[in-house]
Structures are given as C-alpha cells and as structure tokens.
Amino acid sequence: MNEPVIDPDTAAEAAADTAAESGTEGSGGADAARPLGELAFRFAVAADVPALVELVESAYRGDASRVGWTTEADLLGGQRTDPEGVAGAIGNPDGLVLLAERDGELVACCQVERRGERAYFGMFSVRPGLQGGGVGRAVLAEAERVAVAEWGAREMELAAIAQRADLIAWYERRGYHRPGVFSPFPYGDERFGIPLRPDLRFEHLVKELGGS
C-alpha cells in the first residue's frame, strides 16, 4: 500500500458485543453484493469515490462525527482523506476497498491490502448514527475472511492512534495483540489532518488469521 491513506484509517465502532450481524463464514470474493444479515458486501469501484470520501469524513471529522464514538475531532482537524487517496486505494492492484451496504445505502467501509503473508486493514469507517450496533464488528470479520480467501493471508495488521485507548481495547477484544510497534504521525502533511496535540503516533496491532 506504500502507506496509502495512512491508515490510521482504523477506527471501529462501539463495543456492542452482541451476536447480531456476525455471520461471516463462506468462501469466494465479494465482487457481487453478498448478504450478511441486513448487510451486503461488495468491492468498491471508481464511481464509489465521492460516497466513500463523504463516509470517511463523517465518521472522523467535525461536529457531525461526534454522534459516533470513532470521532477524532478532539485530536485532529482538517481532512481525514481525499478523493485521490481513496481512488488510489481502489486502484491498488494489491488491495481492495470493501463496502457494506444496507438497503442500497453505504453504511461502512474498509481497505484491505496484501503485504506478503500479512494483510493490512485500514480506512475503517462506520456511519456515526449506526455505530455501536455490530456493523463495525461484521465489517472487520468480513475483511479478515476476504484476506484469507483472496490471498491466503496469515495475519492482519492495522494501525490505530495510540491515544485511542478505547479503540485499541476494542481491537484486542477482536483478537488483536499489541507487539509494541509504533510509527510517527506525519506532522506537517495536512492530507492526513491537522494535529491538535504534539504527541500523536500510531500503534500497530496484529492478529493471526490462519491463512494457507
């Protein structure tokens, strides 16, 4: 991914550990919409770029994002992503952008990228009004399934803002562990937001997937 949309684009939704929308078994790709409870998954195409940018921004930036718990409004201003970054993720030959739709409406997305035997998970966004209801958990599970089905990935890696203890704990409950690896936030590059504090950095988390 050559660090696409520097995806710290990782923020799941609230810890509603209910069984709703958890059935993600199966094989094959997600090229066509596939039902998952009330959700249907498919891979993004170029025409989805505007809707994806709007979704990502709504989940992380501005007062509207405060409706959900993934907001970064107290940590970062400015943009979370842009059309060029999203288009690059969709066009990446070693990756894909997964969309989750309900009744034809885009409600969540994520990016998955092949990195050898490991897959990278990012650009995780759930519409604020739907956070906390199991959508994010279902999207994460589907991304893991796709990484194994498409590439035989053995591990999934992601990066979260280290100051987001609640988010990191959410991932730990999903089976991710913390190997103690950190990377710097790209201060000075406003494509990734305008920092509101001087100590931001990313913590990397990893989960074994059991790919072949």
C-alpha positions as CSV (number, residue, x, y, z in Angstrom):
1,M,0.0,0.0,0.0
2,N,3.0,2.3,0.2
3,E,1.1,3.6,3.2
4,P,-2.0,4.6,1.3
5,V,-4.3,6.8,3.2
6,I,-2.0,6.4,6.1
7,D,-4.4,4.3,7.6
8,P,-4.7,5.0,10.9
9,D,-7.9,4.8,8.9
10,T,-8.7,2.5,11.6
11,A,-11.4,3.1,14.0
12,A,-14.0,0.6,14.7
13,E,-17.4,1.3,16.2
14,A,-18.6,0.8,19.7
15,A,-18.2,-2.3,21.7
16,A,-21.6,-3.8,21.2
17,D,-20.6,-7.4,21.6
18,T,-23.9,-8.9,20.5
19,A,-24.3,-11.7,18.1
20,A,-26.1,-9.6,15.5
21,E,-24.6,-9.4,12.1
22,S,-21.7,-11.7,12.9
23,G,-22.2,-14.5,10.3
24,T,-19.3,-14.1,8.0
25,E,-18.3,-17.6,7.1
26,G,-18.2,-18.6,3.5
27,S,-15.7,-18.6,0.6
28,G,-15.1,-16.7,-2.6
29,G,-14.7,-13.0,-3.2
30,A,-17.1,-10.1,-2.6
31,D,-17.3,-8.9,-6.2
32,A,-21.1,-9.0,-6.0
33,A,-23.2,-7.8,-3.1
34,R,-23.4,-10.7,-0.7
35,P,-25.9,-10.6,2.2
36,L,-24.7,-10.7,5.7
37,G,-27.8,-10.4,7.9
38,E,-29.0,-7.0,6.9
39,L,-25.7,-6.0,5.3
40,A,-24.4,-6.7,1.8
41,F,-20.7,-6.5,0.9
42,R,-19.1,-5.7,-2.4
43,F,-15.8,-4.3,-3.6
44,A,-15.6,-0.6,-4.4
45,V,-15.2,0.8,-7.9
46,A,-14.1,4.2,-9.1
47,A,-17.7,5.5,-9.1
48,D,-17.8,5.0,-5.4
49,V,-15.1,7.5,-4.6
50,P,-17.3,10.5,-3.7
51,A,-19.6,8.5,-1.4
52,L,-16.6,6.9,0.3
53,V,-14.9,10.3,1.0
54,E,-18.1,11.6,2.5
55,L,-18.5,8.5,4.7
56,V,-14.9,8.6,6.0
57,E,-15.1,12.3,6.7
58,S,-18.4,11.9,8.5
59,A,-17.0,9.2,10.8
60,Y,-13.9,11.1,11.9
61,R,-14.1,14.8,11.4
62,G,-16.2,17.8,12.5
63,D,-19.1,18.0,14.9
64,A,-21.2,15.6,13.0
65,S,-18.7,12.8,13.8
66,R,-19.3,13.3,17.5
67,V,-22.6,11.4,17.1
68,G,-20.4,8.2,16.9
69,W,-17.5,7.2,19.0
70,T,-14.9,6.9,16.3
71,T,-14.6,10.7,16.0
72,E,-11.1,12.2,16.1
73,A,-12.4,15.7,16.3
74,D,-10.5,16.3,19.6
75,L,-7.3,15.0,18.2
76,L,-7.2,16.2,14.6
77,G,-8.8,18.9,12.4
78,G,-8.8,19.2,8.6
79,Q,-9.5,16.3,6.3
80,R,-9.3,12.6,7.1
81,T,-8.8,11.6,3.4
82,D,-9.4,12.9,-0.1
83,P,-10.6,11.6,-3.5
84,E,-7.1,11.0,-4.7
85,G,-6.2,8.8,-1.7
86,V,-9.4,6.8,-1.9
87,A,-9.1,6.4,-5.7
88,G,-5.5,5.1,-5.1
89,A,-6.7,2.6,-2.6
90,I,-9.4,1.3,-5.0
91,G,-7.0,1.1,-7.9
92,N,-4.2,-0.6,-5.9
93,P,-3.6,-4.0,-7.6
94,D,-2.5,-5.4,-4.3
95,G,-5.6,-4.3,-2.4
96,L,-9.3,-3.6,-2.3
97,V,-11.8,-1.4,-0.7
98,L,-14.7,-3.3,0.9
99,L,-18.2,-1.6,1.1
100,A,-21.0,-2.6,3.4
101,E,-24.5,-1.5,2.3
102,R,-27.9,-1.8,3.8
103,D,-31.0,-1.3,1.7
104,G,-28.7,0.1,-1.0
105,E,-27.1,2.7,1.3
106,L,-23.4,2.8,2.0
107,V,-23.0,2.4,5.8
108,A,-19.4,1.3,6.3
109,C,-16.2,0.6,4.5
110,C,-12.6,-0.6,5.0
111,Q,-9.4,-1.1,3.0
112,V,-7.6,-4.4,2.8
113,E,-4.1,-4.7,1.3
114,R,-1.8,-7.6,0.6
115,R,1.7,-7.3,2.1
116,G,3.3,-10.7,1.6
117,E,1.7,-13.2,4.0
118,R,0.2,-10.3,6.0
119,A,-2.7,-8.2,5.1
120,Y,-3.2,-4.5,6.2
121,F,-6.5,-3.2,7.4
122,G,-7.4,0.5,7.2
123,M,-9.9,3.2,6.2
124,F,-12.3,1.6,8.6
125,S,-15.4,3.8,8.8
126,V,-19.0,3.3,10.0
127,R,-21.7,5.9,9.6
128,P,-21.9,7.7,13.0
129,G,-25.6,7.0,13.6
130,L,-25.0,3.3,13.2
131,Q,-22.0,2.8,15.4
132,G,-22.4,0.6,18.4
133,G,-24.8,-1.8,16.7
134,G,-22.5,-4.5,15.4
135,V,-21.8,-3.1,11.9
136,G,-18.1,-2.5,12.5
137,R,-17.6,-5.9,14.0
138,A,-19.2,-7.5,11.0
139,V,-17.1,-5.4,8.6
140,L,-13.8,-6.4,10.4
141,A,-14.8,-10.1,10.3
142,E,-15.6,-9.9,6.6
143,A,-12.3,-8.1,5.9
144,E,-10.4,-10.9,7.7
145,R,-12.3,-13.5,5.7
146,V,-11.6,-11.8,2.4
147,A,-7.9,-11.5,3.3
148,V,-7.7,-15.3,3.8
149,A,-9.9,-16.2,0.8
150,E,-8.2,-13.8,-1.7
151,W,-4.6,-14.0,-0.7
152,G,-4.2,-16.7,2.0
153,A,-3.1,-14.1,4.5
154,R,-1.8,-15.5,7.7
155,E,-2.0,-12.2,9.7
156,M,-3.9,-8.9,9.7
157,E,-2.2,-5.7,10.7
158,L,-3.6,-2.3,11.5
159,A,-2.5,1.0,12.9
160,A,-4.5,3.0,15.5
161,I,-3.8,6.4,17.0
162,A,-2.0,5.4,20.2
163,Q,-4.1,7.9,22.3
164,R,-7.3,6.0,21.4
165,A,-7.2,3.5,24.3
166,D,-10.9,2.7,23.8
167,L,-10.3,1.8,20.2
168,I,-7.2,-0.3,20.9
169,A,-9.2,-2.2,23.6
170,W,-12.0,-2.9,21.0
171,Y,-9.4,-4.4,18.7
172,E,-8.0,-6.5,21.5
173,R,-11.4,-8.0,22.1
174,R,-11.5,-8.9,18.5
175,G,-8.3,-10.9,18.9
176,Y,-5.6,-8.4,18.0
177,H,-2.4,-8.2,20.1
178,R,0.0,-5.3,20.7
179,P,3.6,-6.2,19.8
180,G,4.8,-2.8,20.9
181,V,5.4,-1.4,17.5
182,F,4.8,2.4,16.9
183,S,5.1,4.7,13.9
184,P,5.1,8.5,13.8
185,F,2.2,10.7,12.8
186,P,3.0,12.6,9.6
187,Y,3.1,16.1,11.2
188,G,3.3,18.8,8.5
189,D,1.3,16.8,5.9
190,E,-2.2,18.2,6.1
191,R,-3.5,15.4,3.7
192,F,-3.8,13.4,6.9
193,G,-5.3,16.1,9.1
194,I,-4.2,19.0,11.3
195,P,-2.9,17.7,14.7
196,L,-4.4,19.3,17.7
197,R,-1.7,18.0,20.1
198,P,2.0,17.4,19.7
199,D,2.3,13.7,20.8
200,L,0.3,11.8,18.2
201,R,1.6,8.5,17.0
202,F,0.3,5.2,15.7
203,E,0.4,1.8,17.5
204,H,0.4,-1.3,15.3
205,L,-1.8,-4.3,16.2
206,V,-1.7,-7.8,14.7
207,K,-4.0,-10.8,14.6
208,E,-3.2,-14.3,13.3
209,L,-5.7,-15.4,10.7
210,G,-4.6,-18.9,9.9
211,G,-4.3,-18.4,6.1
212,S,-2.7,-21.1,4.0
